[in-house]
Amino acid sequence: MRAQQWVWVIVLALTGCQDFEKAHQECLDEGRCIPEGGQLRQRGEACVALDVCEGGACVDGVCCESACEGQCEACNVAGSEGSCVAVSGEPRGAREACTGEGSMCGGACDGVQRLTCAYPTLSCRQEGCSAGVRTEPASCSAGACPALVSTQCAGGICGENDCATVKQVVAGYDFTCALLSDGTVWCWGENSSGQLGLGDEEPRFVPTRVPTLSGVKALAASQAGSSACAILSNDTLSCWGSNYYGQLGIGVSGGYRSTPQPVETLANVQSVAVGGFHACAVVRTGSDFRAWCWGENSYGQVGDGTSGANRPNPVAVCSSGSGAGCFGYTNLWELALGDSHSCARIGSSVRCWGSNGAGQLGSLPDFLAHPNPLTVSGVTTSVAPPSPVVFAGADVSCAINSDGEARCWGSNSNGQLANGDFGQGLTQHVPSQLCAGPGIPCAPLGSVAAIAIGEVSACAQPVSGPPVCWGRDTRYQLGDGAPAAQNAYASSEVAGAASIVGLTLGSYHGCTWKDAEVRCWGWSGLGQLGNDDQV
């Protein structure tokens, strides 16, 4: 009896049947037993869990050549039954699904990989900037979008998609625009003539991006009117706002344009200036720098040797003559425009043309308009371009002389010349130095880096020290933090602006800027201060 049991054990070991109770059943296919209710199946045949597949395993309802356990392979693919092949789309059977975040990062079987799903490396979050916070871009990783990474912008200023700094600010009559370091333009204030460039006539009380402008290099705005211009990255020019005098340079006069319009006749534009109702640009042709002007020409302010008819298309500034007899300049480096007059740096001299009713041309005491440039007496400059040396606004002109001190001339009805005393006269056609305090003779202000002239006031940025302002103060135009007064005939310090990059004046408001900060003061009845206030 013991001998028979021993033999039986030997048989079990040889056959490999794993279930002793069913050892009497047929043991096939490497010793696996066919369970009760199951059948022996061949490769490619349909099968259920109780069946035994000869030479393989029951996978996806088909007898397969192998276990086929990869996340993206299957054995029941039409035409390949019995063979484990890669599949596309969702995993088959009970295999783990391709997890991920939505359709952007979620994975899928790609028909090539067998062991795992394929996950995209697409961008799942674009860079952006909103409310002073920059969002870092991100790409899908293993089916997930990485956690949000954000950075607080210095000064809280956002450009189009990134933190930005302020490159330039220009103040118009009742609006303001800022150029950021990313080339975008943001405007605020009154908009009844489309002067914000936003495509509508609704005012804005906080900075709003001009959507059709990008890659902008420089801005200019009318401090007495409702128009503005921008130089683009390809050195072309676009203008918008009021066009009643043809001041947009688009070939027609009348109405306004609420979106930037190309000045198609100009190329290689180096700088632009906007006056009351006219505008001018410096254009480079080879090694020559010439000026072209357009818009109102009642006083000859476009400089083409004529006066009267407005110019809706740019015309060349003539040193003498007009029309076919116009002789233009080739070394005109810089322009500055007032309400109805224009000034330029030509070589080392400063010359002005147009209206002279307040002596703003700085040459002849005749108070007559001149349609060709006249040399300003007693002003020469050795400052190399592009540092500014000539400035204009309303009916006042100023220039930085070779000695570094600024001199101004024109109307002094509100103390705009900062000559220390109202007794100097309502007008002055001879340039006089700026005063740091009242009295005749006065203490000179000293060297300045730039000047901004508004409708009834003016400001200077000294080479060292905070900006100072003078003139009419009925709407806090001087920004000195003191109660509004009538007139200041010498300079007073702008409060809270100890260190700045630049300054600008509109008719009754002003702004300074530095890095990522803009500060404005004065009248805000139309939102031109950009602080969401109308006081």
ROGU-524800 format. One line per 5 residues: for each residue x, y, z of C-alpha. Coordinates in Angstrom, 2 decimals, always signed. Each point is the difference from the previous one (the first is absolute). Last residue first. Example, Ala and Ser with C-alpha at 12.3 -4.5 7.8 and 13.67 -1.06 7.14 Angstrom:
2
+13.67/-1.06/+7.14  -1.37/-3.44/+0.66
***
This chain:
535
-12.65/+114.85/-8.04  -0.83/-2.62/-2.65  +1.75/-2.99/+1.55  +1.02/-3.42/-1.29  +3.66/+0.93/+0.55
+0.86/+0.58/-3.68  +0.81/+3.69/+0.46  -1.86/+0.86/-3.23  -3.33/-1.22/+1.37  -2.03/+2.83/-1.49
-0.22/+2.26/+3.07  +3.50/-0.97/+1.03  +1.66/+3.41/+0.22  +3.49/+0.09/+1.40  +2.33/-2.87/+0.90
+1.45/-3.17/-1.48  +2.45/-2.62/+1.24  +1.08/-2.93/-2.16  +2.03/-2.88/+1.45  +1.65/-3.05/-1.52
+3.45/+1.49/-0.64  -0.48/+3.74/+0.45  -2.78/+2.27/-1.14  -1.24/+3.55/+0.38  -3.44/+1.34/-0.87
-1.73/+3.34/-0.52  -3.48/+1.46/-0.12  -1.73/+3.13/-1.25  +0.80/+0.21/-3.71  +2.17/-3.07/-0.14
+3.46/-0.16/+1.48  +2.73/-2.64/-0.15  +2.86/-1.16/+2.21  +2.88/-2.42/-0.26  +2.26/-2.46/+1.81
-0.81/+1.03/+3.55  +1.57/+0.31/+3.44  -1.38/+2.34/+2.66  -3.57/-0.15/-1.22  -2.00/+0.17/+3.23
-0.95/+3.67/-0.28  +0.97/+1.92/-3.14  +2.37/+2.80/+1.06  -0.84/+3.62/-0.75  +1.44/+2.07/-2.84
-0.43/+3.73/-0.40  -2.89/+2.18/-1.14  -2.69/-2.03/+1.78  -3.58/+0.89/-0.92  -3.52/-0.22/+1.45
+0.23/-2.37/+2.94  -1.19/-3.54/+0.71  +0.82/-1.20/+3.46  +3.49/-1.50/+0.34  +1.02/-3.51/-1.02
+2.55/+1.30/-2.48  -1.68/-1.53/-3.05  +0.23/+3.26/-1.95  -3.20/-0.67/-1.96  -2.09/+0.05/+3.18
-3.06/+1.16/-1.92  +0.39/+3.77/+0.51  +3.79/-0.30/-0.10  +1.11/+2.20/-2.91  +3.73/+0.21/-0.63
+2.87/-1.94/+1.58  +1.24/-3.56/+0.43  +3.01/-1.81/+1.50  +1.31/-3.53/-0.43  +2.12/-1.51/+2.79
+3.78/+0.41/+0.27  +2.92/-0.30/-2.37  -0.02/+0.64/-3.74  -3.16/+1.98/+0.63  -3.31/-1.26/-1.45
-2.02/+3.05/-0.90  -3.70/+0.84/+0.13  -2.35/+2.37/-1.81  -3.38/+1.65/+0.52  -2.90/+1.52/-1.94
-0.62/-2.44/-2.89  +2.77/-2.39/+0.91  +3.75/+0.11/-0.54  +2.39/-2.81/+0.93  +3.73/+0.63/+0.43
+2.97/-2.39/-0.02  +3.48/-0.62/+1.44  +0.44/+3.26/+1.87  +3.07/+1.94/+1.06  -0.50/+2.86/+2.43
-3.19/+1.53/+1.39  +1.52/+3.46/-0.08  -0.33/+2.15/+3.13  -2.07/+3.00/-1.00  +0.83/+3.55/-1.03
-2.75/+0.90/+0.56  -1.88/-2.01/+2.60  -1.67/-3.35/+0.38  +1.79/-3.34/+0.34  +1.81/-2.65/-2.03
-0.27/+2.15/-3.11  +0.13/-1.13/-3.62  +2.24/+1.96/-2.34  -1.40/+2.39/-2.59  -0.50/-0.39/-3.77
-0.97/+3.27/-1.74  -3.54/+0.10/-1.44  -1.64/+0.73/+3.32  -3.72/+0.31/+0.58  -2.14/+1.04/+2.95
+2.82/+2.04/+1.48  +2.99/-0.39/+2.31  -2.14/+1.51/+2.73  -1.43/-3.45/+0.69  +3.24/-0.79/+1.76
+2.46/-2.85/+0.30  +0.58/-0.91/-3.62  -1.90/-3.27/+0.29  -1.09/+0.37/-3.64  -3.54/-1.35/+0.57
-0.80/+2.75/+2.54  -3.67/+0.03/-0.91  +0.08/+2.67/-2.71  +3.63/-0.77/-0.80  -0.45/-0.84/-3.67
+3.09/-0.54/-2.14  +3.56/-0.80/+1.08  +1.93/-2.59/+2.01  +3.63/-0.65/+0.85  +1.44/-3.16/+1.48
+3.50/-0.29/+1.41  +2.44/-2.63/-1.21  +2.61/+2.52/-1.20  -0.68/-1.04/-3.61  -3.57/+1.18/+0.40
-2.99/-2.13/+0.91  -3.02/+1.31/-1.87  -3.45/+1.36/+0.81  -3.10/+1.12/-1.93  -3.33/+1.34/+1.23
-3.28/+0.60/-1.85  -1.72/-3.32/+0.90  +2.94/-2.39/+0.31  +3.58/-0.15/-1.17  +3.30/-1.70/+0.79
+3.49/-0.10/-1.57  +3.11/-1.67/+1.46  -0.83/-3.70/+0.07  +2.84/-2.57/+0.25  -0.08/-1.89/-3.33
+2.14/+1.74/-1.13  +3.22/+1.64/+1.21  -0.17/+3.02/+2.27  +2.01/+2.85/-1.55  -2.91/+2.41/+0.03
-0.53/+3.57/-1.04  -2.51/+2.54/+1.28  +0.59/+3.77/-0.02  -2.59/+0.89/-2.62  -2.24/-2.75/-1.35
+0.59/-0.55/-3.73  -3.13/+0.35/-2.11  -1.71/-2.94/-1.74  -2.33/+0.77/-2.95  -3.76/+0.68/+0.27
+0.47/+3.09/+2.22  -2.89/+1.43/+2.02  +0.34/+3.56/+1.23  +0.78/+1.03/+3.58  +2.52/+2.55/-1.37
+2.54/-0.51/+2.79  +2.10/-2.25/-2.26  +1.86/-3.05/+1.29  -1.39/-2.16/+2.78  -2.75/-1.61/-2.07
-2.28/+0.05/+3.07  -0.26/+3.82/-0.07  -3.58/-0.15/+1.25  -1.72/+0.48/-3.36  +2.80/-1.84/-1.81
-1.97/-2.74/-1.77  +1.95/-2.25/-2.37  +3.75/-0.59/+0.00  +2.87/-0.80/+2.39  +3.73/-0.60/-0.26
+2.51/-1.35/+2.50  +3.65/-0.12/-1.05  +2.72/-2.64/+0.26  -1.08/-1.90/-3.12  -3.72/+0.63/-0.28
-1.76/-0.52/+3.31  -3.63/+0.66/-0.71  -2.89/+2.21/+0.99  -3.66/+0.11/-1.01  -2.87/+2.43/+0.49
-3.78/-0.12/+0.33  -0.68/-1.91/+3.23  +3.62/-0.81/+0.69  +2.23/-2.49/-1.76  +3.47/-1.39/+0.68
+2.23/-1.63/-2.63  +3.49/-1.56/-0.01  +2.90/-0.78/-2.28  -0.36/+2.18/-3.11  +3.24/-0.51/-1.89
-1.13/-0.28/-3.63  -2.19/+3.10/-0.10  -2.38/+0.71/-2.82  +0.04/+2.49/-2.85  -3.52/+0.42/-1.30
-0.20/+1.49/-3.50  -2.41/-2.66/-1.29  -2.38/+0.90/+2.82  +1.50/+2.58/+2.33  +3.08/+2.17/+0.36
+2.47/-0.03/+2.87  +1.08/-2.37/+2.77  -2.93/-2.14/-1.13  -1.70/-2.63/+2.14  -1.17/-2.75/-2.36
-3.70/-0.78/-0.30  -1.98/-2.82/+1.67  -3.56/-0.46/-1.28  -3.12/+1.59/+1.54  +1.61/+3.46/-0.42
-2.18/+2.93/+1.03  -0.26/+3.04/-2.25  +0.91/+3.33/+1.59  +3.76/+0.32/+0.12  +2.79/-0.86/-2.42
+3.77/-0.49/+0.25  -0.24/-3.74/+0.75  +0.42/+0.50/+3.73  -3.06/-1.89/+1.28  -0.60/+2.90/+2.38
-0.75/+2.50/-2.78  -2.46/+1.86/+2.18  -3.27/-1.59/-1.18  +1.85/-3.23/-0.87  -2.00/-2.67/+1.81
+1.10/-3.54/-0.80  +3.31/-1.29/-1.42  +3.76/+0.15/+0.53  +3.10/-1.66/-1.50  +3.51/+0.54/+1.33
+3.29/-1.18/-1.49  +2.92/-2.03/+1.31  +2.51/-0.86/-2.71  +2.50/-2.90/+0.19  -2.14/-2.26/-2.19
-3.48/+1.47/+0.29  -0.95/+0.28/+3.68  -3.37/+1.51/+0.85  -0.68/+2.40/+2.87  -3.74/+0.28/+0.54
-2.49/+2.84/+0.39  -3.55/+0.46/+1.31  -2.76/+2.61/-0.17  -3.07/+0.84/+2.07  +1.48/+1.08/+3.34
+3.40/-1.53/-0.56  +1.08/-3.62/-0.47  +3.66/-1.01/-0.24  +1.54/-3.05/-1.68  +3.47/-1.56/-0.12
+2.13/-2.20/-2.27  -2.49/-0.90/-2.75  +1.61/-2.21/-2.63  -3.19/+0.10/-2.10  -2.69/+2.61/-0.59
-2.69/+0.15/-2.71  -2.22/-2.62/+1.65  -0.73/+1.81/+3.23  -1.63/-3.15/+1.40  -3.24/+0.38/+2.00
-0.29/-0.87/+3.70  -3.60/-0.67/+1.12  -2.63/+2.54/+1.07  +0.34/+2.13/-3.12  -1.43/+3.51/+0.05
-2.16/+2.27/-2.09  +1.44/+2.06/-2.81  +3.05/+0.27/-2.21  +1.36/-2.48/-2.54  +3.45/-1.20/-1.05
+0.82/-2.14/+3.04  +2.23/+2.52/+1.77  -1.87/-0.27/+3.31  -0.07/+3.78/+0.41  -2.31/+0.45/-2.99
-1.60/+3.03/+1.66  -3.10/-1.77/+1.32  +1.96/-3.22/+0.59  -0.57/-0.69/+3.71  +1.26/-3.35/+1.29
+2.55/-2.34/-1.54  +3.51/-0.12/-1.50  +2.28/-2.73/-1.40  +3.61/+0.41/-1.09  +2.48/-2.36/-1.61
+3.44/-0.75/+1.42  -0.44/-3.80/-0.21  -0.36/-0.20/+3.80  -2.86/+2.48/-0.03  +0.08/+3.74/+0.62
-3.20/+1.09/+1.74  -2.27/+3.02/-0.42  -2.60/+1.83/+2.11  -3.05/+2.20/-0.46  -2.43/+1.91/+2.19
+1.25/+3.56/+0.18  +1.97/+2.43/+2.17  +2.55/-2.39/+1.48  +0.08/-1.95/-3.27  +1.64/-3.38/+0.48
+3.28/-1.68/-1.00  +1.15/-3.60/+0.36  +3.15/-2.06/-0.64  +1.21/-3.51/-0.91  -3.26/-1.98/-0.32
+0.29/-3.74/-0.60  -3.72/-0.42/+0.50  -3.07/+2.16/-0.67  -3.41/-1.39/-1.00  -1.18/-0.76/+3.52
+0.63/+3.43/+1.58  +0.29/-1.22/+3.60  -2.08/+1.68/+2.67  +1.41/+2.11/+2.85  -2.72/+0.95/+2.52
-2.76/+2.59/-0.30  -0.91/-0.84/-3.59  -2.33/+2.14/-2.09  -2.29/-1.62/-2.62  +0.36/+1.14/-3.61
+0.87/-3.32/-1.64  +2.79/-1.74/-1.92  +2.53/+0.11/+2.84  +2.29/+2.70/-1.40  -0.22/+2.09/+3.18
-0.59/+3.15/-2.04  -3.24/-1.37/-1.48  -1.46/+3.49/-0.11  -2.23/-0.43/+3.07  +2.75/-1.92/+1.79
+0.79/+1.81/+3.25  +2.48/-1.71/+2.33  +2.16/-3.11/-0.31  +2.54/-1.59/-2.32  +2.25/-3.09/-0.06
+2.49/-0.70/-2.80  +1.90/-3.26/-0.46  +3.65/-0.17/-1.07  +1.10/-2.42/+2.74  +1.76/+2.80/+1.88
-3.26/+1.88/+0.45  -1.23/+3.10/-1.82  -2.43/+2.09/+2.01  -2.93/+2.14/-1.16  -1.82/+2.88/+1.68
-3.24/+1.85/-0.68  -1.55/+3.45/+0.30  +2.27/+2.24/-2.05  +2.58/-2.67/-0.58  +2.60/-1.36/+2.40
+2.75/-2.30/-1.25  +1.71/-2.71/+2.07  +3.10/-1.92/-1.06  +1.89/-3.24/+0.73  -1.96/-1.24/+2.99
+1.06/-3.41/+1.24  -1.65/-3.31/-0.73  -1.05/-3.28/+1.56  -1.02/-2.46/-2.66  -2.77/-0.99/-2.37
-1.25/+3.28/-1.50  +1.65/+2.28/+2.52  -0.73/-0.17/+3.70  +0.91/+2.68/+2.54  -0.20/-0.82/+3.72
+2.96/+2.20/+0.92  +2.28/-2.99/-0.16  -2.12/-2.84/-1.35  -1.02/-2.72/+2.46  +1.06/-3.37/-1.37
-2.10/-3.08/-0.67  +0.57/-3.75/-0.23  -3.12/-2.15/-0.42  +0.49/-3.68/+0.73  +1.11/-2.16/-2.89
-2.55/-1.12/-2.63  -0.49/-3.74/+0.22  +0.18/-2.94/-2.40  +3.59/-0.93/+0.67  +1.06/+3.66/-0.37
-2.09/+2.46/-2.01  +1.76/+3.30/-0.70  +0.09/+3.19/+2.05  +0.17/+3.79/-0.47  +0.65/+2.20/+3.06
-2.82/+2.28/+1.15  +0.91/+3.65/+0.67  -1.95/+1.91/+2.67  -0.73/+3.73/-0.16  -3.74/-0.38/-0.46
+0.57/-2.26/-3.00  +3.03/-1.39/-1.77  +0.25/-3.01/-2.24  +2.14/-2.92/-1.02  -2.04/-2.74/-1.58
-1.00/-3.09/+1.94  -0.31/-3.56/-1.32  +2.73/+0.20/-2.59  +0.08/-3.41/-1.63  +2.29/-2.79/+1.13
-2.67/-2.59/-0.76  -0.33/-3.30/+1.90  +0.25/-3.40/-1.73  -1.52/-2.88/+1.97  +2.17/-2.78/+1.31
+1.40/-3.46/-0.74  -0.96/-0.26/-3.64  +1.32/+3.15/-1.70  -0.76/+0.23/-3.70  -3.79/+0.24/-0.45
-0.13/+3.32/+1.85  -1.89/-1.04/+3.12  -1.35/+3.14/+1.65  +1.10/+2.64/+2.49  -1.80/+2.98/+1.58
+1.97/+3.26/+0.00  -2.21/+2.22/-2.18  -3.12/-2.18/-0.27  -0.62/+0.13/+3.72  +2.68/-0.35/+2.64
+1.51/-3.45/-0.20  -0.61/-3.73/+0.53  +0.34/-2.59/-2.74  -2.19/-2.78/+1.36  +1.44/-2.99/+1.86
-0.66/-3.32/-1.76  -3.32/-1.72/+0.50  -0.64/-0.63/-3.68  +1.67/+2.28/-2.47  +1.85/+3.30/+0.54
-1.64/+3.03/-1.71  +1.09/+1.22/-3.40  +2.45/-1.94/-2.13  +1.17/-3.60/+0.34  +3.31/-1.83/+0.04
-0.16/-3.72/-0.87  -0.13/-3.29/+1.94  -0.70/-2.78/-2.50  -2.91/-2.47/+0.27  -2.31/+2.09/-2.13
+2.01/+2.28/-2.29  -2.49/+0.71/-2.78  -2.44/+1.71/+2.34  +1.71/+0.93/+3.25  -0.86/-2.50/+2.71
+3.42/-0.37/+1.57  +0.54/+3.48/+1.49  +2.82/+2.42/+0.75  +0.02/+3.47/+1.60  +0.28/-0.61/+3.73
+2.22/-3.03/-0.50  -1.34/-3.30/+1.38  +0.09/-2.13/-3.17  +0.20/-3.34/+1.90  +1.50/-1.64/-3.07
-0.97/-1.77/-3.26  -3.64/+0.86/+0.50  -3.20/-2.00/+0.32  -2.64/+2.67/-0.46  -2.48/+1.59/+2.42
+2.29/+3.02/+0.71  +2.75/-2.42/+1.07  -0.31/-3.76/+0.53  +3.58/-1.14/+0.33  +2.66/-1.74/-2.07
+1.34/-3.30/-1.33  -3.34/-1.80/-0.01  -2.62/+2.30/+1.46  -1.80/-1.46/+3.01  -3.60/+1.01/+0.44
-1.51/+0.93/+3.35  +0.42/+3.79/-0.58  -1.72/+0.01/-3.37  +1.36/-0.55/-3.49  -0.39/+0.94/-3.61
+2.48/-1.79/-2.22  +3.12/+1.73/-1.24  +2.38/-2.53/+1.49  -1.72/-3.31/+0.68  -2.35/-0.73/+2.86
-0.22/-2.76/+2.58  -3.30/+0.19/+1.75  -1.34/+1.11/+3.33  -2.99/-1.19/+2.01  +2.20/-1.89/+2.45
+3.41/+1.48/-0.10  +2.47/-1.11/-2.66  +3.21/-0.74/+1.85  +3.24/+1.68/-0.92  +2.96/-2.30/-0.45
+1.87/+1.75/-2.77  -3.03/+0.01/-2.32  -1.74/-3.22/+1.04  -1.17/-1.80/+3.05  -3.08/-2.19/-0.72
-2.08/-0.48/+3.06  +0.88/-2.57/+2.66  +2.02/+2.51/+1.83  -3.11/+2.03/+0.67  +0.08/-0.30/+3.79
+3.78/+0.40/-0.08  -0.24/+3.42/-1.72  +3.43/+1.14/-1.24  +0.52/-2.55/-2.77  +3.71/+0.12/-0.82
+0.02/-3.22/-2.05  +3.33/-1.27/+1.27  -0.52/+0.95/+3.62  -3.46/-1.48/+0.06  +1.31/-3.23/-1.51
+2.71/-0.29/+2.63  -2.59/+0.51/+2.70  -1.99/-2.91/-1.41  +3.07/-2.22/+0.01  +0.51/+0.66/+3.69
-3.60/-0.85/+0.74  +0.33/-3.34/-1.84  +3.10/-0.99/+1.96  -1.69/+0.73/+3.34  -2.79/-2.41/-0.90
***
